[in-house]
Amino acid sequence: MQGYRGASSGRRRGRVIRRKEMPLWQELPLLLVVAFCLAVLIRTFLVQAFFIPSGSMQTTLEIKDRVLVNKVVYDMRDPVRGEIVVFRGPDNWESEQPATPLSNTFGAKLGRTIGDLVGVSRPGERDFIKRVIGLPGDKVACCDAQGRITVNGQPIDEPYISENSPLDAPPNPRQCSSRRFTEVTVPAGEMFVMGDHRLVSQDARCQGPVPIDNVIGRAFVIVWPTSRFTSLSVPAIWTSYAAEHPVGAAPLGRPPAPQPDPASTAVMLPFFLSVGVSARSGLCIRPRRRRLRS
């Protein structure tokens, strides 16, 4: 009898115990909760999606493009000339897009609350996207004999400009309708930003520089539509200019930017991780992207 019990015990010890798989109807809510938590963490600390509603950055960014914004890169360094940044506009900046009335129904409010948590809702009235032209201490002006902007006296050939403002229009302090503006020395802790579509962009030419502390993050890739998927790298003209004119002192006491920027690549990993978790549930979720005042 004892031998029989020993053999039986050995068989039990050698038996492989398998965990019973969770039914889909139980696993699906768990996966959705995990995906939601990942999305909240990513939106809060790493990356956020933005929707482009206007043409002030054409043709670099077209209307209805979706871009990803790296929210952690400027915790490690300061902005670089030529980068495209998303920022909260100062109080004196006027929005380029009319405010759209919002529905106050319970469902609409709940949807906006969830969208704010995961970063796919509409932006605030003060969100803008522009290209960095000048950093603290830079002297920015327009124009030279060929109609180009100058930074610290050096003309800049900007290949990304789709349609420039006219040279013969008189300067307007509240409308960037003229290409010409008097020289501006960028104050400490601020940056001079401009849109690529100068004819329609309302930017630092007429609204003034922007505090670097207002920056939300760097736009580093277009993710939608897929036909326009591309990285938003610093143009070669600005890379060459930075090599010849390095910033003397970091505006906020952080080190200068490394080239190329590794943070934009690293931040994609958790983004695709959250997509993979959602995909495991077999669902295809297409939330409404956050809109941006460009």
Secondary structure by P-SEA (a helix, b strand, c coil): caaaaaaaaaaaaabbbbcccccaaaaaaaaaaaaaaaaaaaaaccbbbbbbccccccccccccbbbbbbccccccccccccbbbbbbbcccccccccbbbbbccaaaaaaaaaaaaaccccccccbbbbbbcccccbbbbcccccbbbbcccccccccccccccccccccccccccccccccccccccbbbbbbccccccccccccccccccccccccccccccccccccccccaaaaaaaaacccccccccccccccccaaaaaaaaaaaaaaaaaaaaccccccccccccc
